[in-house]
């Protein structure tokens, strides 16, 4: 696929994906905000209906208690109208939901001033008074005022605002909006209460006129059952039993016919469903809500409907609201699809402008491609024209630099190959020198009854400059030599070879200082330049040790009897330098005494901060190591001390130890 096509496709995809994400997120967030607002509003409406039910129940109980306290007795027909008037006046606004009342009258008062006649039994109670309280059809119905409509719109708008902008509002804005909503709600409730009060007064007057002089005794068991289902218990207060109109109770609780699209409903413990109208109940049946309500199944997952309900624990009545939101969500989907279409149209317009830009870019790319093909064919003199200072101009400059570098690189490949072969040759020579130097060192330490000998060496490079050797005489005398050539590598190996040759002719009967003088003269005559060799030679014969040194570090003697360490220092210059007068030092050794010969690589070891171990620390480490049971144990302790100080990396200088423990008696 050509780059031009790739650019066009990439531009399209990089545009359509963010557009789809933005439109999808906008639809989802709007859907969620609207649904949250509707649910919050539905919950508020159910709380209002539950509050109206509790208020109506309390009002009925109070009114019935007031009627029960009235001094009513079975009067004649002439006074029945006055009884009905007193009862209805006591019921007040609550009479609008009562169909009939059954009142047990009080006993008739005894005449004043007359003699009382004793009777064997109390007089029978008076006959109950039955009062029918029908709803008069001629009473004016409730009508919304313009002010009430405006207040209802304000309540709805503030509820939606809280639902949609809850997350983005500050706490102060939330409190201010809540207070404004509570104020409007309170004013609206007072206005509705005043309107219902006026209508109830008209209904009360009509009932008084209709019930004056009427007495009847209908069967009211079913209505008592309805009162128990709606209010949680039969309305029997004192001497008064009321039968309510379930239709009027539901109207008072659910409210009048709303000018909005939600459906208010209630369901009692027997599964009876109450709505404002039969059409509302049919709608709830069609959407599958009524079967869920009767079966007490969840009702929050009905498609395209928002539902909410509260449970009245006293009556067991469930009061709820169902609101259709399918049209609203359809409108949201249509708006999202329309916005996506507008965005796609803008993308296609942008693609028209991308095509010529892609053509211009790919033209410069083609020049680079042609140049790269010529380079691949071996034409390292190819250069591209630099026509601009943009990225492609920089690419052409880099391409020309690359072609020039390739030309130079081609010339240096042969030289590098030659250097590689030369390095391999030198490495082989260095390995041969290392093997030769190792061959100069003894393959094993001498084993005698009088002395326990152990040795350790570690070079800093392939070819080290440290040297050690032994000689055992015919009489059992042990000669030990240890040296350190200047520098490392092949030159140091050469000096080691010279000393090894000289020591091979040492018979052991010459004192150590004499051997050092002869060796110094020999090295001087060889004219090895600035090469030199520090060397110490010790001859151990029985319990006596004779030692001479040519520029070597001091030897240490650990006394087994006292645990002290003696430092044996013999000052002299290394072999191959100025002529020096070498001298011998003689010491007596007791059984268990340990002698350490070492090169300067041990005290000059560096730690991680560049600090040297030092001769004092070296002497202390030897004092601790000399308590080991044999010479090999002493060597092991010294190597552990070197590793603790320097680490596991190669040392900065060659390190060599020779340990001799005296076993003589």
N, C-alpha and C positions, 0 to 999 in steps of 0.2 A: 504494500500500500504506500502510495506516495506521501511525502510529508505534507503537501498542500491538503490532501484529503484528511490526513490525521489531524491537522490544525483545525479544519472546519468541524470535524466530528468532536474533537476535544472541546472546542469552544461551545458547541451546542450542548454537550453533556454537562460541562461545568456550569452552564446557565440553567438548564432545565432541572437539574437535581436540586439546587438551592431554591428555585422557584417552587418546585413541588413540596419541598420541606416547609417553606414559609406558608404556602396556601394550606397545607395539611395541618400545620400547627395552629394557624389562625382559626381554621374551622373547629379543630378540637377544643381549643381554649374557649372560643365563643360558645360552642355547644355545652361545655362544662359550666361556664359562667351562667348561661341561661337556665340550665337544669338546676344549678345550685340556688339561684334566685327563686325559681318556681317552687322548689322544695321548701325553701325557707318561708315563702309566702303561704304555701299550703299548710305548713306546720303552725304558722301563726293563726290561720283561719280555724284550724281544728282546736287550738287552745281557746280561741274566742267562743266557739260553740260549746266546748266543755264548761267554760265559765258561765255561759248562759244557762246550761242545764243545772249547774250547782246553784246558781242564783234563783232559778225558777223553783227548784226543790225546796230551798230554804224559805222562799216567799210563801209557797203553799203551806208548808208546815206552820209557819208563823200565823198565817191567816186562819187556818183551821183551828189553831190553838185559841185565837181570839174569838172565833165563833163559838167554840166549845165553852168558853167562859161566859157567854151571854146567858142571862136568866130566862131561858125559853121554856115554856110549858105548853101543854095541849090546851089551846084556847078554842074558842068557837070559830065558826066560819066568819064571823064579822071581824075578828082580829087576825085572821090568817094572812091577810095582805100585809099587815104591819110586821108580822113575823118574817115573812119573805123579804120585806124591805130591809129589816135589820140585818138579816143574814147576808144578803147581797152587798149591803153597805160594809159589813165586816170583811167580806172576801176581797173587796177592792179590785185591783188589777188582776189578781189571780183567778177571778171568776171566769175569765175568757177561756181557760183551758179546762174548766170543770163542767161536766155534763149534768151531774145531779149530786145531791147531798142527802145523807140519811142522818137525822139528828135525834138523839134520845132526849126527850124533854125533861126538864126538872119537875119535881112534884109541885102541885098547885099550892100556893100559900094558904094557910088557915085564916078564916075570918077573924078579924080583931074584935074583941069584946064579947064573943060568944063562948059558951061553955064548951069544953073539949069533951068529946065522947070517946071513952076508951073502947078499943076494938081488940078482939083476940089476935088479929093478924094485921100487918101493915097493909096500907092500901096498895092495889096493883099499880105498877108504873103506867104512865100515860102512853098513848100510842105514838110510835116514831113519826117524825115529821119528814116527809120526802119532798125535796125541792128540785124541780127540773130546771137546769140552767142551760138552755139551748143557745146556740150562737145565732143572733138575729141576722137574717139575710139582708136586711135593709140598711145595715150599718156601713158607713163609708169605708173603703179599703185604703191601705197604706199607699202613698204616692211619694216617690223620690223628689226632693227639692233640688234645685240647681246647686245650692250650697253643699248639700250632702253628696251630690255627684262629684263636685270639685274636690271635696275632702277625701272621697274614696280614691279618686285618681292620684291625689298626693300620696296617700298611703301606699298604693301600688307602686308608684314611681320610686319612693324612698326605699321600699323593700327590694325592688330590682337593683337599685343602686348599691345597696349593701351587699347583695348577692354577687354582682358582677365585679365590684371594685373593692371587695373586702381585703384582698391580699395587698393591693397597691395603696390603700389608704393609711394614713398615719393614725396612731391611737387617738389624737385629738379630733381628727376628722370623723373617726368612727363614733366617738362619744357624742359629738355635735349632731351627727345624722340620727343616732339613736334617740337623743333627746327631742329632736324635731319630729321624728316619727311618733314618739310617745305623746307629744303635745297634740298633734293632728288626730291621733287615734282617740285620745281622751275627748277632744271636742266632737269628733264624729259619734262616739258612743253616747255622749250627753244629748246630741241632737236626735239620734235614733230613739233614745229613751223617752225624750219629750214627745216625739211623734207617736210612738206606741202608747204612751200614757193618754194622749188625747183620744186616740181611737178606742182604747179600752174604756174610757169614761162613757163614750157613746154606746158601746156594747153593753156596759153595765146598766145604763138607763133603759135600754131596750129590754134587757132581761127582767128588770124589776117590773116593767109594765106588762110583760108577757106572763110572768110567773105569779102575779098577784092573785091569790085565791085558788091556786092550783095545788092539789095534793094527789100524788099517785105513788105506786109502789112497784116499779118495774123490777125485773130480774137483773141484777147488776154483778153477778159473780165474774163474768168475762171481763168487765171493765176494771174490776178490782185486780184481776190478773194482769191486765195491761198496765195499770198503775205500778204494780210491783215490778214488772219488767222494765219500765221506763225510769222509775225512781229508786228501785232497789228494795222497796217494801210497800205494803198496802197503805193507803193514806187514811189511817184510822188514828185520829188525834183526839183523845178524850172521849167526848160523847158524839163526835162528828166522824162520819165515814164518807169519803169523797170518791166519786167515779169520774175519771178524767177522760178527755177526748184525746186519743193518741194523735190524731191529725193536728189538733191545735198545739199540742206539746211539741211535736216535730217541727211545726212551722216556727214556733218560738225559738227552738234550739238551733235549727238549721238556718233560720232567717227566711225572709221573703224571697220571692222570685228575683234572682240576681240578674243584673244586666251584663254579667261576665260569663265566661264559658266553663267555669269549674262546676262540678257536681258534688254537692254535699250529701252525705249519707250517714246512716246510723244502723247498727245491727244489735239486737238484744241477745239475751242468753239462749233463747229458743231458736235463734237463727232468722228471726223476722227482720227484713231489711226495710228501712224507711228512707224515702227521698222526698224532695220538694214536690215532684210531679211524677206521673206515671211514665212520661217520656224519659226522665232521668233514670228510672229503674230499668227501663227497657234497654237504654244505652249501656248501663253497667252489666246487664245480662249478656249483651252482644259482645262486649270486649272480654268476657270471661272473668269479671271481677266478682260477681255474686257467688259463683261456685267456690272461689277461693276464700271469700269471706265466711261462707257457711262451714267450709272444711277447716277454717283457721290456718290456711296456708299463706306463705308470703305473698304480698301484693305489690312489692316494689319492682318486679321484673316484667310488668305488662308493657309490651312495646307501645311507644308513642304516647304514653300516659305517665303523669307524675302523681303519685299517691302518697298520702300521709294520714295517719289516724292516731288518736289518743284513746286510752282506756280509762273509763270511770270505775274505780274499784268498788264504789258503794253500790252501784246498780248493775255492774257488769256490762254496761252499754259501751260499745265501741263506736266512736264518732270520727269520721274521716272526710277527706276531700280528694276527689279525683279530677285531674285537669288534663285535657288533651294538649299535647305539645307536638303532635306529628306535623301540623302545618308550619309551626315555627321552625322546626328542624329541617323540614323540606325547603323552606325559604333560605335557611342558612346554607344548605347544600347547593342550592341553585346559585346563591351569591358566590360561594367558593368556586364553583365550576365556571361562573362568568369571569371571575377575577383570573382564574387559571388560563382561560381562553385569551383574555387581553394580554397576559404575560407571554403566551406562546406567540401571539401576533407580533409583539415587540421583538421576540427572539428571532423570528424569521426576517424581520427588517434588519436586525443587527447582522445576521448571517450574510445578507447581501453586501454589506460593507466589509466583512471579513475576507471574502473571496479575493479581491484585488490585493489586499495586504498579504495574504498567503502566497499569491503569485510572485510578489516582489521578494518575499523572504526566500522562497524556493529557488528563485533565479540565482541568488548569491550562494545558496547551498550547492547548486549544480556546478558552479565554478570550483568550489572546494572539492567536490566529488571527482571532477576531471583531473584536478591537480594531484589528488591522492592516487588515482589510477596510474598516472605517469611516474609518481614516486615508486609505486609498487613494481613497475616495469624496470626500475633501475636508473631512471633519469633523476639523479640527485641535484641537478642544476635547475629544476623546475621552480618557478616563483609565481605567486599570485599577485594580481594588481590590487592595491589597497585604495578603495574608492570612497570609504566613509570611516567615521570614527566610532560607529556603533559596534555591537558585539560581533557582527560579521567582519567588519574592518579589523577588529582585534583578532578574530579567528584567522584572517588572511595573514596578519603579521606573525601570529604564532606559527602558522603553517610554514611561512618562509623561514622562520627561525629554526623550526624543526628540520626542514630540508637541509639547512646549513649545518645543524648539529649532526644530522645523519652522515653528511659528507665527512665531517671531522671524525665522527665515531668510527666510520669505516676505516679511516687511516690509523686510528688508535687500537683497533681490534688486534692487529698483528703484534703491536708492541705489548699489549696486555697479555696476549698468548705467550709471547716470549718471556715476559716477566713471570707469568705463572709457572712456566717450565723451570725458570731459574730458581723460583721459590721452592718448588718441589725438590730440585737438586740440593739446595741448601738445607732443606729440612732433612733430606736423607743423610747429608753429611753431618748434620747436628745429631741425628739419632745414632749414627755410627760413633761420633765423638762421645756421646753419653754412655754408649755400651762399652767403649774403650776405657772411659774413666771408671765405670763400675768394676771393670775387670782389674783396675789398679787396687781396689780395696779388697781386704781379706774376705774370703767366702764364709769364714766362721771365726769365732773367737777362740783363743787357746783355753784348754781345759787342764788345770793343774790342781793338785791338792792344796797348795798354799794360797791360791788366790781364786776368787769368784769374779769373772769378768763379764761385762755386758756392754753393748754399744748400740747407739741409735743415730741415724743421720737423715736429714730431709733437705733436699736442694731447693733453691728458689727458682731456678731455671732448668732447662734440659741438662745442661752441663754445669755442675757445681764446682766450687773452689775449695771445699773442705776435704781433708784427707786424714785418715787414721791408719795405723798398722801396728803389728805386734812382732816380737821376736822372743823366743824361749831358748835360753842358753842350755849348754850341756849340763851345767850344775843346777838347773831349775830356775835360774834368774829370769825374771820377766821384764822385757823392755816394751814400753808403750810410747808411741808417738802420735801426736795429733796436730794438724796444721790447718791454716786458712790462707789460700792464695788470694791475691788482690783481684777484685772483679769477679765476673762470672763468664761462662761460655767457654769458647775454644781456648782463649789465652790462659784462663785459669786451669783448664785441663792440661795444657802444656806444662805449666809449672808443677802441677801434681805429678805428672809423668817423670819429671826430672827428679823430684824428691823421692818418688817411689824407687827409682833406679839407684839413687845414692843409699837409701835405707836398706835395699836388698843386699848390699855389700857390708852392712854393719854386722860385726861379729859378736857384739855384746861385751867385749872385754875393754872397750874404749869408754872413758867417762863421757856422760852426755854433753858436757861443754866442749870436749874435743871434737865430737862428731859435728856439732853446730858450727865450729870454726872451719872445719874442712869443707862442710857443705856450703858455707857462705863464700869461701874462696872459689869453689867450683862454679857456683851460680854467677859470681862476678865475672869469671873468665868467659862464660857463655854469652855475655853481652845480650841479655834478653830485654834490654831497654828498661822501661819503668816497671816491669813485672817484679813482684816481690812475694815472699812466702813467710808468714808467721808460723813458728813451729815450736813445740815443746816436746822434750824427750825425758822420760823418767825410767829409771832402772830400779826394779824392786827385787832385792836379794834378801831372802829371809824376812827379818823384821825391820829392815832398813830400806828407805827409799831415797835415791839420789836423783835430783831433778835439775834441768837447765832449760831456759826459755829464751826464745828469740821473738819478742814482741807479742806473745800470746796472753790472753786473760789469765788471771790468777787461778791456781788450782785450789780446791777446797778439800780439807780433811776433816771428817766427822769422827770424833772420839766416842767410841761406844761406852766407855766408862763414865764419862761426864755428860755426854750429849752436846758438847760444844763443837763449834765448827771453826777450824783454823784456816786462815787465808794465807796461801803461799804465793808471794809476789816476787818475781825475779825480773828486774828491769833490763831490757836489751832491745836492739833494733831488729826488724825482720831480716831474713836472708835475702840477699840481693840488693840491699841498701848500703848505707855506710858501714865500714868495718867496725865491729864492736867486740869488746872483750867479754865473752860469755863466761859465766861462772856457775858452779854447782851449789845446790842447796841440799843438805841431808837431813832426813827426818826419821824418827823411829815410829814403827807401827805396832799397835797392840792387836790381839785377836778381836775381830769384830769391827775394827776401824774401816771406814769407807772413804775412798779417794774419788773425787770428781774432776775429770779433765773436760773442758768444753771450749767451743769457739765462741766468738762474740755475737753470733746470731741469736743466742738465747737471751742474754741481758738486753740486747738492742731490739727485741720484738716490740712492735707497735700495737696498741689497742685501737679501738674504733675511733677514738678522738685524737690519735697520733701521739700518744704518750708512750715512752719507752718503759720496759719492765724495770731495768736498772740492776746494778750489781748487788745492791742491798737486798732487793726482793728476790734476786736469784739465789743469794746465800740462804735466805729464809726458806725458800721453797726446797732447797737441798736439805736443810736441817730437818724439815718435815718429812721429806722423801726418804732420808737415810734410815728411818725407823723400820723400813720394809724388811722382810725376812731375808731377801737375797738381792743380788745386783739387778736382776731383771725387774724386781718389784720397785727398786729405786728408779730405774729407767721409766717404768710405767707411770709413776707418780710425777716425774719431771715432764713427761710428754702431756699428761693431763693438765698440769699447771700452764704449759705453753698454749694448749688449746683454749683453756679458760681465758687467758689474757688476749690472745690474738684471734681466736675463732677458728673455723674450719678452712678458711682460705689459705693459699700457699703463703709461707712466711716471706717477709721482706728481705731476708738474708738466709744463707745456709745455716742450719742448726745441727750440731753434732755433739753427742755426749759419749764419753767413755767412763764407765764406773768400774772400780776395782775394790773388792772387799777382801781384807786380809784374814786368812784362816790359820796363820802360823801360830805355834805355841811357844 
